[in-house]
């Protein structure tokens, strides 16, 4: 089994990395492969709704988003982590996720998702909610922990002092691993849920 972690922080070895490392250690201990990709320092523009991905199968902007696409398709679980800026996720991460989820057309159903927010003080809950929406619109079960998935720290390295936050990360990793394994067994025995043809409506008809 494999987990892909996308780190939205621009800071190498910052507090967001500390939170993800706590999860990575647990995954490694129980034999789950982990790949971490840090995108916060990359130039990632937002989606322009051109629709090119519908015909080409990849985003028209050939950057880290297209590099992440096959990794996302191959993984069993996806962790997305962000520092908190103005009570929301890093804009680079959001631009990346908008295009990654929209431009990839493979079935994401039952890939397990988990989001992590790291802040000095406030805004973790709103960022956590923001990131989880990528999972819930694509049929991805959301892994939970003993608390909302947040770690606190202002200066570089301070997240290592947040004992409760780090325990939350370890619990999240164990719960995510259990959920991935359970889903794999369920697929083998029962298959995936039946899928209806998608109905698209809007508010004027």
Legacy VTK file of the C-alpha trace (Angstrom):
# vtk DataFile Version 3.0
C-alpha trace
ASCII
DATASET POLYDATA
POINTS 205 float
0.000 0.000 0.000
1.128 3.530 -0.683
0.378 6.971 0.721
1.102 10.193 -1.136
1.680 13.252 1.043
1.457 16.744 -0.444
3.096 19.381 1.719
1.800 22.857 0.890
4.343 24.722 2.985
7.065 26.800 1.304
9.376 26.158 4.245
11.701 23.179 3.946
11.753 21.184 7.212
9.221 23.565 8.781
6.416 22.815 11.193
4.207 21.260 8.497
7.041 18.845 7.703
7.288 17.912 11.380
3.593 17.027 11.446
3.867 14.900 8.305
7.039 13.190 9.524
5.158 11.972 12.580
2.655 10.291 10.272
5.355 8.990 7.943
7.120 7.246 10.826
3.948 5.349 11.708
3.258 4.366 8.102
6.821 3.119 7.674
6.640 1.062 10.868
3.586 -0.815 9.598
4.924 -1.369 6.107
3.125 1.314 4.103
5.163 3.097 1.443
5.200 6.901 1.685
6.130 9.567 -0.828
6.231 13.218 0.232
6.070 16.007 -2.352
6.571 19.587 -1.173
4.916 22.084 -3.485
4.723 25.278 -1.417
7.874 26.759 -2.952
6.872 26.009 -6.566
5.188 28.299 -9.089
1.656 26.919 -9.437
-1.001 29.003 -11.163
-4.702 28.551 -10.594
-7.229 26.808 -12.817
-8.605 28.971 -15.653
-11.551 26.666 -16.440
-10.384 26.201 -20.048
-11.629 22.621 -20.198
-8.547 21.410 -22.069
-8.043 18.574 -19.579
-11.348 17.057 -20.738
-9.824 16.250 -24.119
-6.105 15.969 -23.320
-6.437 14.110 -20.025
-3.852 16.390 -18.399
-3.803 20.019 -17.332
-2.849 22.542 -20.008
-0.243 23.987 -17.603
2.523 21.384 -17.536
3.963 21.749 -14.060
3.983 19.879 -10.748
0.245 19.186 -11.071
0.822 16.874 -14.031
3.751 15.315 -12.163
1.498 14.565 -9.197
-1.340 13.084 -11.268
0.137 9.579 -11.810
1.324 9.476 -8.196
-2.199 10.306 -7.045
-3.676 7.625 -9.284
-1.260 4.988 -7.955
-1.700 5.704 -4.247
-4.163 4.171 -1.801
-4.268 7.227 0.420
-3.632 10.951 0.071
-2.552 13.331 2.839
-2.699 17.046 2.127
-1.091 19.377 4.639
-0.942 23.137 4.821
0.270 25.957 7.002
-2.559 28.314 7.902
-2.611 31.710 6.163
-5.491 34.055 7.025
-7.557 31.165 8.452
-7.180 29.227 5.196
-4.735 27.014 3.351
-1.686 28.191 1.447
-2.834 29.594 -1.924
-0.217 27.563 -3.797
-1.617 24.350 -2.351
-5.191 25.319 -3.216
-4.209 26.158 -6.805
-2.468 22.804 -7.041
-5.374 20.820 -5.598
-8.005 22.589 -7.707
-6.185 21.612 -10.874
-5.082 18.170 -9.655
-8.572 17.028 -8.714
-10.274 18.639 -11.713
-7.858 17.565 -14.439
-7.495 13.916 -13.368
-10.279 11.684 -14.596
-9.396 8.401 -12.917
-11.782 7.019 -10.326
-10.860 8.331 -6.884
-13.634 6.401 -5.134
-12.458 4.825 -1.874
-8.960 6.266 -1.913
-8.544 7.424 1.678
-7.946 11.120 2.316
-6.618 13.012 5.312
-5.941 16.714 5.754
-3.579 18.389 8.196
-3.441 22.051 9.239
-0.524 23.695 11.026
-0.804 27.137 12.624
0.625 29.462 15.197
-2.759 29.745 16.877
-6.098 30.089 15.037
-7.530 29.022 11.700
-6.793 25.305 11.856
-10.450 24.235 11.875
-11.413 26.349 8.871
-8.361 25.128 6.940
-9.140 21.524 7.912
-12.693 21.926 6.586
-11.449 23.592 3.405
-9.065 20.751 2.574
-11.537 17.976 3.352
-13.874 19.207 0.620
-11.541 17.832 -2.049
-12.118 14.352 -0.659
-15.845 14.503 -0.104
-16.639 15.657 -3.655
-14.793 12.674 -5.161
-16.000 9.695 -3.129
-12.900 9.523 -0.948
-13.459 8.424 2.678
-11.930 10.859 5.157
-9.681 9.455 7.862
-10.191 10.861 11.340
-8.094 11.028 14.493
-8.590 11.714 18.199
-9.033 15.448 17.514
-9.184 17.710 14.468
-5.989 17.171 12.517
-3.975 20.181 13.627
-0.538 20.921 15.015
0.614 24.223 16.488
3.907 26.060 16.289
5.084 29.491 15.177
8.851 29.421 14.810
10.546 26.643 12.845
10.686 23.474 14.933
8.117 24.501 17.529
5.619 21.929 16.261
7.834 19.270 17.861
6.745 20.627 21.257
3.021 20.171 20.556
2.660 16.759 22.184
-1.088 16.520 21.668
-0.805 17.590 18.039
1.867 14.992 17.311
-0.168 12.292 19.022
-3.090 13.339 16.836
-0.858 12.802 13.782
0.199 9.323 14.951
-3.400 8.339 15.642
-4.431 9.705 12.255
-1.798 7.599 10.498
-2.879 4.418 12.302
-6.550 5.074 11.571
-5.783 5.869 7.947
-3.770 2.666 7.541
-6.600 0.610 9.056
-9.132 2.250 6.771
-7.022 1.655 3.654
-6.533 -2.004 4.548
-10.218 -2.456 5.369
-11.268 -0.899 2.069
-8.840 -3.148 0.177
-10.442 -6.196 1.807
-13.918 -4.834 1.110
-13.107 -4.284 -2.561
-11.861 -7.854 -2.819
-14.949 -9.342 -1.197
-17.740 -6.972 -2.238
-16.388 -4.684 -4.965
-17.004 -0.959 -5.146
-20.454 0.580 -4.584
-22.775 0.830 -7.563
-22.352 4.076 -9.498
-25.307 5.923 -11.018
-25.014 8.165 -14.060
-24.152 11.600 -12.737
-26.981 14.140 -12.708
-25.889 17.763 -13.103
-28.287 20.546 -12.145
-28.046 24.227 -11.344
-30.316 26.692 -9.634
-32.171 28.186 -12.582
-33.712 25.011 -13.967
LINES 1 206
205 0 1 2 3 4 5 6 7 8 9 10 11 12 13 14 15 16 17 18 19 20 21 22 23 24 25 26 27 28 29 30 31 32 33 34 35 36 37 38 39 40 41 42 43 44 45 46 47 48 49 50 51 52 53 54 55 56 57 58 59 60 61 62 63 64 65 66 67 68 69 70 71 72 73 74 75 76 77 78 79 80 81 82 83 84 85 86 87 88 89 90 91 92 93 94 95 96 97 98 99 100 101 102 103 104 105 106 107 108 109 110 111 112 113 114 115 116 117 118 119 120 121 122 123 124 125 126 127 128 129 130 131 132 133 134 135 136 137 138 139 140 141 142 143 144 145 146 147 148 149 150 151 152 153 154 155 156 157 158 159 160 161 162 163 164 165 166 167 168 169 170 171 172 173 174 175 176 177 178 179 180 181 182 183 184 185 186 187 188 189 190 191 192 193 194 195 196 197 198 199 200 201 202 203 204
